[in-house]
Amino acid sequence: MFDNLSERLERSFKILKGEGKITEINVAETLKDVRKALLDADVNYKVAKTFTDTVKEKAMGQNVLTAVKPSQLMVKIVHDELTQLMGGETVDVNLKGAPAVILMSGLQGSGKTTFSGKLAKMLKSKRGKNPMLVACDVYRPAAIEQLRVLGEQIGVPVYSEIDSKDPVKIAQNAIKEAKSKGHDLVIVDTAGRLAIDELMMNEIAAIKDAINPEEILFVVDSMTGQDAVNTAKEFNDRLDFNGVVLTKLDGDTRGGAALSIRSVVNKPIKFVGTGEKMEAIDQFHPSRMADRILGMGDIVSLVERAQEQYDEEEAKRLQKRISKNQFDFNDFLSQIAQIKKMGNLKDLASMIPGVGKAIKDIDIDDNAFKSIEAIIYSMTPQERSNPEVINGSRRARIAKGSGTNIQEVNRLMKQFDQTRKMMKMVTSSKMGKMMPKMKR
């Protein structure tokens, strides 16, 4: 995500490294490079120029403290301005209404249907909502089936009318159905349309007028760059949408849409799609995104993702087993499953400050755990529960059954043993600290 832009900006700041103070000459040189980096990332020219002009004005007005190097100060100013450029504050989705109605809009192929499912799952699990999905794409035969499959996957009902070709009527009937069945959220998936297609634009405007949604989201493929911004303007002129959703932000995107769209349409980015999995959706936080663009990581989002998968009862059970030295391969498997639920592994690693740059050219496959899981699944129930019984002949059998080799099995056994010892030490030290408090 934004790898090329991050690298270019880092190079730009190096111009100021070793400089004793900020001057008009070295600032101009740095910002010329920053502006080029933004333009190469497909940021709107006017937006890039305004941005660098504002940064220059702020940089020249600063008295650099002796403790702060000019390059550090410039990074701070650019970070603050990037945050403002992307909206400044996090803007939540409007869920008022009985039911709250969210209308999805966007181009063909932007990922509206998949995102509708992701949003329903997120609002169901995180906000306790009882959503219903509505299939209003009457033109693409596979669209209704796609939404139905997604609905089954996430446990959310899908309203559709196979014989109807009137999306306005379908949307109205769906809201009546939602009210009668106690759903407090309705997400209406519509057909992809081109901004130049007057008939289709009139149709989505008619759906909006008929159902009066609390929220209209414009879904855009972030990989389309500057074209996405121009299309957003066309849609906003017709629909006056409430917010933007950027999909496919995990791809090789140059980032221009994320950095330009807020300035051009004056509407906040509310969500981003970061992968194909149904969990791969994040609320958009401008400050955190600025952190990531400048290579500072995003620890807050990483912790939030971990907390979403955190099960308090499971954690207590696990702690008890670790303290008794009973942590086994079944527990190890459940920990792997929790990590996998958190999302794309490379994306997770890049949230740790400094790691994103280090792993930029390393391909971290989502199947990174595949061989480990294969080895564990090739063990007998007794071997998983009692790793101590796994001797040389058992290891050879496990290697053969998992399609790996004896070295990989030995490596996993060694890593598992080290993990168990480390977890025991951490748990014991925590217990030791708690004991004096308990005695009091």
Residue pairs with C-beta under 8 A, 6 or more apart in sequence:
1 249
1 250
1 253
1 255
1 274
1 292
1 347
1 350
2 41
2 253
2 255
2 258
2 292
2 293
3 356
3 360
4 40
4 41
4 254
5 37
5 38
5 40
5 41
5 254
5 255
5 293
6 292
6 293
6 294
6 295
6 356
6 357
7 357
7 360
8 33
8 36
8 37
8 40
8 41
9 34
9 37
9 78
9 293
9 294
10 294
10 295
10 357
11 33
11 37
12 30
12 31
12 33
12 34
12 37
13 30
13 71
13 74
13 75
13 78
14 71
15 26
15 29
15 30
15 33
16 22
16 26
16 27
16 30
16 69
16 70
16 71
16 74
17 69
17 71
19 26
19 70
19 71
20 70
21 64
21 70
22 59
22 60
22 62
22 64
22 70
22 73
22 74
24 60
26 70
27 56
27 59
27 60
27 74
28 56
30 74
31 52
31 55
31 56
34 52
34 55
34 78
35 48
35 49
35 51
35 52
38 47
38 48
38 51
38 52
38 259
39 45
39 48
40 254
41 254
41 255
41 256
41 259
42 225
42 226
42 254
42 255
42 256
42 257
42 260
43 51
43 226
43 255
43 256
43 259
43 260
44 226
44 229
44 256
44 260
44 263
44 264
47 85
47 259
47 260
47 263
47 264
50 263
51 81
51 85
54 81
55 74
55 77
55 78
55 81
58 77
58 81
59 73
59 74
59 77
62 73
62 77
64 70
64 73
75 294
78 294
79 290
79 291
79 294
79 296
80 290
82 259
82 286
82 289
82 290
82 293
82 294
83 286
83 287
83 290
84 286
85 259
85 262
85 263
85 286
86 258
86 259
86 262
86 269
86 284
86 286
86 289
86 290
87 262
87 268
87 269
87 284
87 286
88 286
89 286
90 283
90 284
90 285
90 286
91 243
91 268
91 270
92 270
92 283
93 102
93 123
93 215
93 217
93 243
93 270
93 271
94 100
94 214
94 215
94 242
95 123
95 127
95 129
95 185
95 214
95 215
96 214
97 214
98 179
98 184
99 132
99 175
99 178
99 179
99 183
99 184
99 185
99 186
100 184
100 185
100 186
100 214
100 215
101 175
101 186
101 188
101 211
101 212
101 213
101 214
101 215
102 119
102 185
102 186
102 187
102 188
102 213
102 214
102 215
102 216
102 217
103 188
103 190
103 204
103 207
103 208
103 211
103 213
103 215
103 216
103 217
104 112
104 115
104 116
104 187
104 188
104 189
104 190
104 217
104 219
105 112
105 190
105 193
105 204
105 216
105 217
105 218
105 219
105 235
105 239
105 241
106 112
106 192
106 218
106 219
106 220
106 235
106 245
107 192
107 193
107 194
107 195
107 220
107 221
107 231
108 191
108 192
108 193
108 194
109 192
109 221
110 192
110 219
110 220
110 221
110 247
111 219
111 221
111 247
111 248
111 273
112 189
112 190
112 192
112 219
113 137
113 143
113 146
113 147
113 150
113 189
114 146
114 150
114 247
114 273
114 276
115 219
115 245
115 247
115 271
115 273
115 281
116 133
116 147
116 150
116 187
116 189
117 133
117 147
117 150
117 151
117 153
117 154
117 156
117 278
118 273
118 278
118 279
118 280
118 281
119 187
119 271
119 281
120 131
120 133
120 151
120 154
120 156
120 185
120 187
121 154
121 156
121 278
121 279
121 281
122 281
123 129
123 131
123 185
124 130
124 131
124 154
124 155
124 156
125 308
126 308
129 184
129 185
130 182
130 183
130 184
130 185
131 156
131 183
131 184
131 185
131 186
131 187
132 156
132 157
132 158
132 159
132 174
132 177
132 178
132 181
132 183
132 185
132 186
132 187
133 147
133 150
133 151
133 156
133 157
133 158
133 159
133 187
133 189
134 158
134 159
134 160
134 170
134 171
134 174
134 186
134 187
134 188
134 189
135 143
135 144
135 147
135 148
135 158
135 159
135 160
135 170
135 189
136 167
136 170
136 171
136 188
136 189
136 190
136 191
136 207
137 143
137 144
137 147
137 167
137 189
137 190
137 191
137 192
138 164
138 165
138 166
138 167
138 170
138 191
139 191
140 191
140 192
143 189
143 191
144 158
144 160
144 162
147 158
147 160
147 189
148 158
148 160
150 156
150 158
150 278
151 157
151 158
153 278
154 278
157 181
157 183
159 170
159 173
159 174
159 177
159 178
160 170
161 169
161 170
161 173
164 170
167 190
167 191
167 203
167 207
168 203
168 206
168 207
168 210
171 188
171 207
171 210
171 211
172 210
172 211
174 186
174 188
175 186
175 211
178 186
188 207
188 211
188 213
190 204
190 207
191 200
191 203
193 200
193 201
193 203
193 204
194 200
195 201
195 231
195 234
195 235
195 238
196 234
201 238
204 238
204 239
205 238
205 239
208 216
208 239
215 242
215 243
216 239
216 240
216 241
216 242
216 243
217 241
217 242
217 243
217 244
217 245
217 270
217 271
218 232
218 235
218 236
218 239
218 241
218 243
218 244
218 245
218 267
219 245
219 247
220 228
220 231
220 232
220 244
220 245
220 246
220 247
220 257
220 261
221 228
221 247
221 248
222 228
222 246
222 247
222 248
222 249
222 251
222 253
222 255
222 257
222 258
222 272
223 248
223 251
223 252
223 253
224 231
224 257
225 253
225 254
225 256
225 257
226 256
226 257
226 260
228 256
228 257
228 261
229 256
229 257
229 260
229 261
229 264
229 265
232 244
232 261
232 264
232 265
232 267
233 264
233 265
235 241
236 265
236 267
241 267
242 267
242 270
243 267
243 268
243 269
243 270
243 271
244 261
244 262
244 265
244 267
244 268
244 269
244 270
245 269
245 270
245 271
245 272
245 273
246 257
246 258
246 261
246 269
246 271
246 272
246 273
246 284
247 272
247 273
248 273
249 258
249 272
249 273
249 274
250 273
250 274
250 275
250 280
250 344
250 347
255 293
258 269
258 272
258 289
261 267
261 269
262 268
262 269
268 284
269 284
269 286
270 283
270 284
271 281
271 282
271 283
271 284
272 281
272 282
272 284
273 280
273 281
274 280
274 281
274 282
274 343
274 344
274 347
275 343
275 344
275 347
277 343
277 344
279 341
279 342
279 343
280 343
280 344
282 301
285 300
285 301
288 298
288 300
288 301
289 298
291 297
291 298
292 298
292 350
292 351
292 356
295 353
295 354
295 356
295 357
296 353
297 350
297 351
297 352
297 353
297 354
297 355
297 356
298 351
299 351
299 352
299 353
301 351
302 348
302 351
302 352
305 342
305 343
305 348
306 342
308 342
309 338
309 341
309 342
314 334
318 327
318 331
319 427
321 327
321 328
321 331
322 420
322 423
322 424
322 427
323 424
323 427
323 428
323 431
325 420
325 424
327 419
327 420
327 423
327 424
328 384
328 385
328 386
328 387
329 376
329 379
329 383
329 384
329 385
329 387
329 416
330 384
330 385
332 376
332 416
332 419
333 373
333 376
333 384
336 369
336 372
336 373
339 345
339 348
339 369
340 366
340 369
342 348
344 366
345 364
345 365
345 366
345 368
346 359
346 362
346 363
346 364
349 355
349 356
349 359
349 364
350 356
350 359
371 402
371 404
371 408
372 412
374 402
374 403
374 404
375 398
375 399
375 402
375 404
375 408
375 409
375 412
376 384
376 412
377 402
378 397
378 398
378 401
378 402
379 390
379 398
382 389
383 389
383 390
383 394
383 398
387 413
387 416
387 417
390 398
390 413
395 406
395 409
395 410
395 413
396 406
398 409
399 405
399 406
399 408
399 409
402 409
